[in-house]
Amino acid sequence: METVVKTKKWGNSVGVILPAEFVKQQHIHPGDDLVIDVKEKHNVLKELFGALPFKKPTEQLLKESRKELESKWMR
């Protein structure tokens, strides 16, 4: 089972606190040995930025939106 936790500073060390519900589900007891698989948190938006092609270039979309706004306000 997987859960996401935040690290906390404990003296000169860094530790994690497991949520009580997770501990109960996994039958974890004080003194148990656990294997922790550390995965670096990443920003999905950064990975997707520029990856999806648009049908129209950004400049064209801006021009069209400006024209639309001007026509609504200039009536």
C-alpha positions in Angstrom: 0.0 0.0 0.0 1.2 3.5 -0.7 0.6 6.8 1.2 2.0 10.3 0.9 3.6 11.9 4.0 5.6 15.0 4.8 9.0 15.0 6.3 9.6 16.6 9.7 12.8 17.8 11.3 13.7 15.8 14.5 16.9 17.2 16.0 19.6 16.6 13.4 17.5 14.0 11.5 14.4 14.1 9.3 11.5 11.7 10.0 8.1 10.9 8.7 4.8 10.3 10.6 2.5 7.6 9.3 -1.2 8.4 9.5 -3.1 6.3 12.1 -5.4 4.8 9.5 -2.5 3.6 7.4 -0.8 2.1 10.5 -4.0 0.2 11.3 -4.5 -1.1 7.8 -1.0 -2.3 7.5 -0.8 -3.7 11.1 2.3 -1.7 11.9 3.5 -1.7 15.5 6.2 0.3 17.3 9.6 -1.3 16.7 8.6 -2.9 13.3 11.1 -2.7 10.5 9.8 -1.0 7.4 11.2 -0.6 3.9 10.7 2.9 2.5 10.7 3.5 -1.2 11.5 7.2 -1.7 10.2 8.8 -4.8 10.9 12.4 -5.8 7.9 14.6 -6.0 7.5 16.1 -9.4 5.3 18.7 -11.0 3.1 17.2 -13.6 2.2 20.6 -15.1 5.9 21.3 -15.8 6.1 18.0 -17.7 3.0 18.7 -19.8 3.8 22.4 -20.6 4.4 22.6 -24.3 3.8 18.9 -24.8 0.2 19.2 -26.2 -0.1 20.7 -29.7 -2.8 23.4 -30.2 -4.7 23.7 -33.4 -4.0 27.5 -33.5 -0.8 29.3 -32.5 -0.9 31.3 -29.3 -0.6 34.6 -31.1 -3.6 33.9 -33.3 -5.7 32.9 -30.3 -4.7 36.2 -28.6 -5.6 38.3 -31.7 -9.0 36.5 -32.0 -9.8 37.1 -28.3 -8.9 40.8 -28.5 -11.0 41.2 -31.6 -13.9 39.5 -29.9 -13.6 41.7 -26.8 -13.3 44.9 -28.8 -16.4 44.1 -30.8 -18.4 43.4 -27.7 -17.4 46.8 -26.1 -17.5 48.9 -29.2 -21.2 48.3 -30.1 
